[in-house]
Amino acid sequence: MAITHIPPRGDVVTDLNFYSPPADGSAPWNLAGDVPPGVTPRNYGQEAHQVVIHDARGQEKNFTLDHDAFQILTNQPPSAEKDFTDDESIKKNYYPEVEKLLLDAVPGANKVIIFDHTIRRPNSTRGPVPRVHIDQTAHSTANRVRRHAASESEAEDLLSNSRYRIINVWRPLNASPIESSPLAYASSATLLDTDVIPVEHRYPASAGGYVGQTAAIRHNEGQKWYYLSGMTGAERILLECFDSDSLKEDNVKVKGGRVPHTAFEDPRTREGAEPRESIEVRALVFGA
């Protein structure tokens, strides 16, 4: 008879890795993609801080993009994509599902442009990232709109006349509930502007030499962190990296638009637990 392992549940106290500035006082940068051996991947450091990560299990509906910059979706149907090993197959089968999910789940959304995805597996070049970060900033989001819209005129129209966001759709690929390297995320409403440090994100020449911008995160005792214990392939986390409405001075209802997140090591994880596999799909979402 197969043995079913129950993943750790409840709040957990553990270390998360936060931003430590460059020793020489220079502006922070990091290299994107596969960094060759011997090449320094970034010029800034990290420092561990012990935090409480609250279990969102049982209160999934309490979190919203406008307030927390993350949202939990449950009871999602099986994907037409079965293997998640071939990029073109993922684009053909999974991207349309993600587009529909975003149009259905994000109020007012009327247009979605999916621009890339990342699969994380053990023994691959892209494993879980154990460092607190945000994938995009206001600057890089505007650049993404200009880069991925159908034309320059469409891009300027979307930037001027539409609410625009970048939302990552994150899900595990394991057959069993996640036990190792779960994902933690902090409510945007508990994040201070001074916690967010823009970082120049440099792509290699093989990727066109594009220079984007991500954000590293300073530790602050007021940040409130969450994870979803035993997350399954039937659940999704929406991670909102930026929301143009969050920049409006008179829009006091929107506290979202910048969700710090990181993989973390749960000290309760059993020895021999299956390594985490996951996919995140990144999308521009437009609408009211």
Order of alpha helices (4+ residues) and beta strands (2+ residues): beta-beta-beta-alpha-beta-alpha-alpha-beta-beta-alpha-alpha-beta-beta-beta-beta-beta-beta-beta-beta
